[in-house]
Amino acid sequence: MRFLIAVIDVDGNPGTGDEIAAIDEFNDRLEANGHMIMACGITSPREATTIDNRAEANLVTAGPVNVTPEHMSGFWLINAADKAEALGLAAAGSKACNRKVEVRALHG
């Protein structure tokens, strides 16, 4: 099964050197154990562009769909045997990055 582990953060909270090192170590463990599909950080919601082209509306808006204090700042896409394994990996990821994470299964 494939899962998204979203890292939840607030603006102005860059990773410390220790957090980056712990994330790198966690990534290496995911890779070594065959869990890693991909991982990356993403830019702030302030840099988002929202596009709505339903019914050819061609609406382009600067900024995110939702404005909230917390947002996704990165993610892991992983392979796991089941939800229980994904939750265990997510707990380790949360500890490594020192942030909350949200876990969701991918469809299909």
C-alpha positions in Angstrom: 0.0 0.0 0.0 1.1 3.6 -0.7 0.7 6.4 1.8 1.4 10.1 2.0 3.0 11.4 5.2 2.5 15.2 5.2 4.7 17.3 7.4 2.6 20.0 9.2 4.4 23.2 10.0 4.0 27.0 10.5 5.7 29.8 8.6 9.1 30.9 9.8 10.1 27.5 11.3 13.1 26.4 9.3 14.6 23.0 10.3 17.6 23.2 12.6 20.8 21.4 11.7 19.9 18.6 14.1 16.5 18.2 12.5 17.9 18.1 9.0 20.4 15.4 10.1 17.6 13.4 11.7 15.5 13.7 8.6 18.4 12.6 6.4 18.9 9.6 8.7 15.2 8.7 8.6 15.2 9.0 4.8 18.2 6.7 4.6 16.2 4.1 6.7 13.2 4.4 4.5 15.3 3.9 1.4 17.2 0.9 2.9 14.0 -0.8 4.0 12.3 -0.3 0.6 9.7 2.1 2.0 10.7 5.2 0.1 8.9 6.3 -3.0 10.0 10.0 -2.7 10.3 12.8 -0.2 10.7 16.5 -0.5 10.0 19.9 1.1 7.6 22.4 -0.5 7.5 26.2 -0.5 5.3 28.3 1.7 1.6 28.7 0.9 2.4 32.4 0.3 4.1 31.2 -2.9 1.1 29.1 -4.0 -1.1 29.8 -7.0 -4.7 28.5 -7.1 -6.2 27.6 -10.5 -9.8 26.9 -11.1 -10.5 26.0 -14.7 -13.8 24.1 -14.1 -16.2 24.9 -16.9 -13.3 26.8 -18.5 -13.5 29.5 -15.8 -9.7 30.2 -16.1 -9.6 31.7 -12.6 -6.0 32.2 -11.4 -5.5 33.4 -7.8 -2.3 34.2 -6.0 -2.1 32.2 -2.7 -3.4 28.9 -1.3 -7.0 27.6 -1.4 -7.1 27.7 2.4 -5.4 30.2 4.7 -4.5 28.6 8.0 -1.7 29.0 10.5 -0.6 25.4 9.9 0.2 24.1 6.4 2.0 21.2 4.7 5.7 22.0 4.4 6.9 18.7 2.9 6.0 15.1 2.5 7.1 11.5 2.2 5.4 9.1 -0.3 6.0 5.6 1.1 5.2 1.9 0.6 4.0 0.1 3.6 2.4 -3.3 4.2 -0.6 -1.8 5.9 -1.9 1.2 7.8 -0.3 0.1 11.0 3.1 0.0 9.4 2.5 3.4 7.8 1.5 4.9 11.2 4.7 3.5 12.8 6.8 5.0 10.0 4.9 8.3 10.4 5.6 8.4 14.1 9.3 8.0 13.3 9.1 10.7 10.7 7.4 13.1 13.1 10.1 12.5 15.7 12.9 13.0 13.0 11.5 16.3 11.7 10.2 17.5 15.1 6.8 18.4 13.5 3.3 17.0 13.4 2.5 14.7 10.4 -0.7 13.6 8.7 -1.0 10.2 7.2 -3.3 9.3 4.2 -3.5 6.3 2.0 -3.3 6.8 -1.7 -6.2 5.5 -3.9 -5.5 2.6 -6.1 
